Amino acid sequence: MKLNIKKTSRALVVLLALGAVIQIGRVLAETALSGESPAAGDAVNTDISQEVLNKLNETDPGRYDLNVSRFKNLLLTLNVHEKFKNEIERLILEGHDLPDLLIAYEFLYQNFGKKQELESLATQKESGKTWSAVFAEYNRNHEDFVPRSFEPDYLESLTTTAGMTPDDIMLADRISFVSGSPVKDIIADKLESQKTWKQIAADLDILHSASTLPRVQITEEQMARLVSGTFTERQVAEAFVLAQKLGETPETIAGLMKAGKTEEAVMAESYTEKYN
């Protein structure tokens, strides 16, 4: 069957623009937050050094067990690369608050943020800013991701290449956008090296580690129920995407957005409740 390039390109744009596939009336498989289980030979190391454990116990003995549990859970859930685990441990030993580091890490993970931004966000919070303000400033200082328009012949060649999935193409585009590396070089590296996206992203100091993009489903009934007044279909879709990221119900997130909460404020409240 001949590939319809025009339709395929549009599908890629929808997925990347919203961070999820939105198919009205269709049921799509939902992925977990991490998007995958660690690949063979790429297992997550949850062993925390004794020095770090001692620091956590010294800093907050009353919540020591809870903090250790939350740290290990983040490592597993977000499939954290050893390189970034070591960075979190370094920052703990330098005196940064573990809950702040976990909140900053998950926010950056969702935004394809970079390793060096982790300390910056934690420091901003320690200076007295709210997480909502920290997230809003981050978003102001980072250009919105816009999916590229691939050359039709090149896109068709990719979609017919063994081992290359639509998720691979979209992840390469996003990683190229963040890192500045040419997308063709990133795709070539993936095909030639057989590295996971976790490994490729870590090489470029990008915290995101999944090999698939999250998917959500929206039925016509849900869309009709949540659209109201000035709250548009696109805002409903954005509420579903944000709900998936936060592990909340779409109705809850849509309600907060309708009440005037910004995306940054919603994320700040959710992460604070999760890690503090």
Contacts in CASP RR format, 6 or more apart in sequence:
PFRMAT RR
TARGET T0000
AUTHOR 0000-0000-0000
METHOD contacts of the structure
MODEL  1
MKLNIKKTSRALVVLLALGAVIQIGRVLAETALSGESPAAGDAVNTDISQ
EVLNKLNETDPGRYDLNVSRFKNLLLTLNVHEKFKNEIERLILEGHDLPD
LLIAYEFLYQNFGKKQELESLATQKESGKTWSAVFAEYNRNHEDFVPRSF
EPDYLESLTTTAGMTPDDIMLADRISFVSGSPVKDIIADKLESQKTWKQI
AADLDILHSASTLPRVQITEEQMARLVSGTFTERQVAEAFVLAQKLGETP
ETIAGLMKAGKTEEAVMAESYTEKYN
3 156 0 8 1.000
3 159 0 8 1.000
3 160 0 8 1.000
5 152 0 8 1.000
5 155 0 8 1.000
5 156 0 8 1.000
8 155 0 8 1.000
8 159 0 8 1.000
8 166 0 8 1.000
9 149 0 8 1.000
9 150 0 8 1.000
9 152 0 8 1.000
9 155 0 8 1.000
11 166 0 8 1.000
12 147 0 8 1.000
12 150 0 8 1.000
12 166 0 8 1.000
12 169 0 8 1.000
12 170 0 8 1.000
12 173 0 8 1.000
13 147 0 8 1.000
14 21 0 8 1.000
14 22 0 8 1.000
15 21 0 8 1.000
15 166 0 8 1.000
15 170 0 8 1.000
15 213 0 8 1.000
16 145 0 8 1.000
16 147 0 8 1.000
16 170 0 8 1.000
16 173 0 8 1.000
16 174 0 8 1.000
17 146 0 8 1.000
17 147 0 8 1.000
18 237 0 8 1.000
18 238 0 8 1.000
18 241 0 8 1.000
19 213 0 8 1.000
19 214 0 8 1.000
19 241 0 8 1.000
20 213 0 8 1.000
20 214 0 8 1.000
20 215 0 8 1.000
20 216 0 8 1.000
20 240 0 8 1.000
20 241 0 8 1.000
20 244 0 8 1.000
21 28 0 8 1.000
21 213 0 8 1.000
21 215 0 8 1.000
21 216 0 8 1.000
22 216 0 8 1.000
22 218 0 8 1.000
22 237 0 8 1.000
22 240 0 8 1.000
22 241 0 8 1.000
23 217 0 8 1.000
23 218 0 8 1.000
24 218 0 8 1.000
24 219 0 8 1.000
24 220 0 8 1.000
24 223 0 8 1.000
25 217 0 8 1.000
25 218 0 8 1.000
25 219 0 8 1.000
25 220 0 8 1.000
26 217 0 8 1.000
27 217 0 8 1.000
28 215 0 8 1.000
28 216 0 8 1.000
28 217 0 8 1.000
29 215 0 8 1.000
30 214 0 8 1.000
30 215 0 8 1.000
30 216 0 8 1.000
30 217 0 8 1.000
30 244 0 8 1.000
31 210 0 8 1.000
31 212 0 8 1.000
31 213 0 8 1.000
31 214 0 8 1.000
31 215 0 8 1.000
32 77 0 8 1.000
33 77 0 8 1.000
33 78 0 8 1.000
33 214 0 8 1.000
33 245 0 8 1.000
33 247 0 8 1.000
34 76 0 8 1.000
34 77 0 8 1.000
34 78 0 8 1.000
34 79 0 8 1.000
34 209 0 8 1.000
34 210 0 8 1.000
35 79 0 8 1.000
35 210 0 8 1.000
35 211 0 8 1.000
35 212 0 8 1.000
35 214 0 8 1.000
36 79 0 8 1.000
36 210 0 8 1.000
36 211 0 8 1.000
36 212 0 8 1.000
38 44 0 8 1.000
38 79 0 8 1.000
38 198 0 8 1.000
39 196 0 8 1.000
39 198 0 8 1.000
39 211 0 8 1.000
42 196 0 8 1.000
42 198 0 8 1.000
42 199 0 8 1.000
44 75 0 8 1.000
44 76 0 8 1.000
44 79 0 8 1.000
44 80 0 8 1.000
45 75 0 8 1.000
45 82 0 8 1.000
45 85 0 8 1.000
46 72 0 8 1.000
46 75 0 8 1.000
46 76 0 8 1.000
48 68 0 8 1.000
48 71 0 8 1.000
48 72 0 8 1.000
48 89 0 8 1.000
49 89 0 8 1.000
51 93 0 8 1.000
52 89 0 8 1.000
52 92 0 8 1.000
52 93 0 8 1.000
53 68 0 8 1.000
55 92 0 8 1.000
55 93 0 8 1.000
55 95 0 8 1.000
56 64 0 8 1.000
56 67 0 8 1.000
56 68 0 8 1.000
56 71 0 8 1.000
56 92 0 8 1.000
56 98 0 8 1.000
57 64 0 8 1.000
59 95 0 8 1.000
59 97 0 8 1.000
59 98 0 8 1.000
60 67 0 8 1.000
60 98 0 8 1.000
67 98 0 8 1.000
67 99 0 8 1.000
70 98 0 8 1.000
70 99 0 8 1.000
70 102 0 8 1.000
70 274 0 8 1.000
70 275 0 8 1.000
71 88 0 8 1.000
71 98 0 8 1.000
71 102 0 8 1.000
74 80 0 8 1.000
74 102 0 8 1.000
74 105 0 8 1.000
74 106 0 8 1.000
75 85 0 8 1.000
78 105 0 8 1.000
78 106 0 8 1.000
78 109 0 8 1.000
78 207 0 8 1.000
78 209 0 8 1.000
79 198 0 8 1.000
79 209 0 8 1.000
79 210 0 8 1.000
80 88 0 8 1.000
80 105 0 8 1.000
80 207 0 8 1.000
80 209 0 8 1.000
81 198 0 8 1.000
81 199 0 8 1.000
81 201 0 8 1.000
81 202 0 8 1.000
81 209 0 8 1.000
83 115 0 8 1.000
83 202 0 8 1.000
84 105 0 8 1.000
84 115 0 8 1.000
84 118 0 8 1.000
84 202 0 8 1.000
84 207 0 8 1.000
87 115 0 8 1.000
87 118 0 8 1.000
88 101 0 8 1.000
88 105 0 8 1.000
88 118 0 8 1.000
91 101 0 8 1.000
91 118 0 8 1.000
91 119 0 8 1.000
91 122 0 8 1.000
92 98 0 8 1.000
92 101 0 8 1.000
96 119 0 8 1.000
96 122 0 8 1.000
96 123 0 8 1.000
96 126 0 8 1.000
97 122 0 8 1.000
97 125 0 8 1.000
97 126 0 8 1.000
99 275 0 8 1.000
99 276 0 8 1.000
100 122 0 8 1.000
100 125 0 8 1.000
100 126 0 8 1.000
101 118 0 8 1.000
101 122 0 8 1.000
102 271 0 8 1.000
102 275 0 8 1.000
103 125 0 8 1.000
103 131 0 8 1.000
103 271 0 8 1.000
103 272 0 8 1.000
103 274 0 8 1.000
103 275 0 8 1.000
103 276 0 8 1.000
104 117 0 8 1.000
104 118 0 8 1.000
104 121 0 8 1.000
104 122 0 8 1.000
104 125 0 8 1.000
104 134 0 8 1.000
105 118 0 8 1.000
105 207 0 8 1.000
106 271 0 8 1.000
106 275 0 8 1.000
107 121 0 8 1.000
107 135 0 8 1.000
107 138 0 8 1.000
107 267 0 8 1.000
107 271 0 8 1.000
108 114 0 8 1.000
108 117 0 8 1.000
108 118 0 8 1.000
108 121 0 8 1.000
108 207 0 8 1.000
109 207 0 8 1.000
109 208 0 8 1.000
109 209 0 8 1.000
110 208 0 8 1.000
110 245 0 8 1.000
111 138 0 8 1.000
111 142 0 8 1.000
112 145 0 8 1.000
112 174 0 8 1.000
112 175 0 8 1.000
112 177 0 8 1.000
112 178 0 8 1.000
112 201 0 8 1.000
112 206 0 8 1.000
112 207 0 8 1.000
112 208 0 8 1.000
113 178 0 8 1.000
113 206 0 8 1.000
113 207 0 8 1.000
113 208 0 8 1.000
114 178 0 8 1.000
114 204 0 8 1.000
114 205 0 8 1.000
114 206 0 8 1.000
114 207 0 8 1.000
115 205 0 8 1.000
115 206 0 8 1.000
115 207 0 8 1.000
116 205 0 8 1.000
117 138 0 8 1.000
118 207 0 8 1.000
121 134 0 8 1.000
121 138 0 8 1.000
124 134 0 8 1.000
124 137 0 8 1.000
125 131 0 8 1.000
125 134 0 8 1.000
129 137 0 8 1.000
130 268 0 8 1.000
131 264 0 8 1.000
131 267 0 8 1.000
131 268 0 8 1.000
131 271 0 8 1.000
131 272 0 8 1.000
132 262 0 8 1.000
132 264 0 8 1.000
132 265 0 8 1.000
132 268 0 8 1.000
133 264 0 8 1.000
134 268 0 8 1.000
135 264 0 8 1.000
135 267 0 8 1.000
135 268 0 8 1.000
136 262 0 8 1.000
136 264 0 8 1.000
139 264 0 8 1.000
145 174 0 8 1.000
145 177 0 8 1.000
146 177 0 8 1.000
147 170 0 8 1.000
147 173 0 8 1.000
148 173 0 8 1.000
148 176 0 8 1.000
148 177 0 8 1.000
148 183 0 8 1.000
150 158 0 8 1.000
150 169 0 8 1.000
154 184 0 8 1.000
155 169 0 8 1.000
158 164 0 8 1.000
158 169 0 8 1.000
158 187 0 8 1.000
159 166 0 8 1.000
159 169 0 8 1.000
161 191 0 8 1.000
163 191 0 8 1.000
164 187 0 8 1.000
164 190 0 8 1.000
164 191 0 8 1.000
167 211 0 8 1.000
167 212 0 8 1.000
167 213 0 8 1.000
168 187 0 8 1.000
168 190 0 8 1.000
168 197 0 8 1.000
168 211 0 8 1.000
169 187 0 8 1.000
170 213 0 8 1.000
171 197 0 8 1.000
171 211 0 8 1.000
171 213 0 8 1.000
172 183 0 8 1.000
172 186 0 8 1.000
172 187 0 8 1.000
172 190 0 8 1.000
173 183 0 8 1.000
174 208 0 8 1.000
175 181 0 8 1.000
175 186 0 8 1.000
175 197 0 8 1.000
175 200 0 8 1.000
175 201 0 8 1.000
175 204 0 8 1.000
175 206 0 8 1.000
175 208 0 8 1.000
176 182 0 8 1.000
176 183 0 8 1.000
176 186 0 8 1.000
178 204 0 8 1.000
178 206 0 8 1.000
179 186 0 8 1.000
179 204 0 8 1.000
179 206 0 8 1.000
181 204 0 8 1.000
186 200 0 8 1.000
189 195 0 8 1.000
189 200 0 8 1.000
190 197 0 8 1.000
190 200 0 8 1.000
193 200 0 8 1.000
195 203 0 8 1.000
196 211 0 8 1.000
197 208 0 8 1.000
197 209 0 8 1.000
197 210 0 8 1.000
197 211 0 8 1.000
198 209 0 8 1.000
198 210 0 8 1.000
198 211 0 8 1.000
201 207 0 8 1.000
201 208 0 8 1.000
201 209 0 8 1.000
202 209 0 8 1.000
214 241 0 8 1.000
214 244 0 8 1.000
214 245 0 8 1.000
216 240 0 8 1.000
216 241 0 8 1.000
216 243 0 8 1.000
216 244 0 8 1.000
216 250 0 8 1.000
218 236 0 8 1.000
218 237 0 8 1.000
218 240 0 8 1.000
218 250 0 8 1.000
222 236 0 8 1.000
222 250 0 8 1.000
223 233 0 8 1.000
223 236 0 8 1.000
226 236 0 8 1.000
226 239 0 8 1.000
226 250 0 8 1.000
226 251 0 8 1.000
226 254 0 8 1.000
227 233 0 8 1.000
227 236 0 8 1.000
228 258 0 8 1.000
231 254 0 8 1.000
231 257 0 8 1.000
231 258 0 8 1.000
235 254 0 8 1.000
235 257 0 8 1.000
236 250 0 8 1.000
236 254 0 8 1.000
238 257 0 8 1.000
238 263 0 8 1.000
239 250 0 8 1.000
239 253 0 8 1.000
239 254 0 8 1.000
239 255 0 8 1.000
239 257 0 8 1.000
240 250 0 8 1.000
240 253 0 8 1.000
242 248 0 8 1.000
242 253 0 8 1.000
242 263 0 8 1.000
242 266 0 8 1.000
242 267 0 8 1.000
243 249 0 8 1.000
243 250 0 8 1.000
243 252 0 8 1.000
243 253 0 8 1.000
243 254 0 8 1.000
245 267 0 8 1.000
246 253 0 8 1.000
246 266 0 8 1.000
246 267 0 8 1.000
246 270 0 8 1.000
246 271 0 8 1.000
247 270 0 8 1.000
248 270 0 8 1.000
253 266 0 8 1.000
256 265 0 8 1.000
256 266 0 8 1.000
257 263 0 8 1.000
257 266 0 8 1.000
261 269 0 8 1.000
END
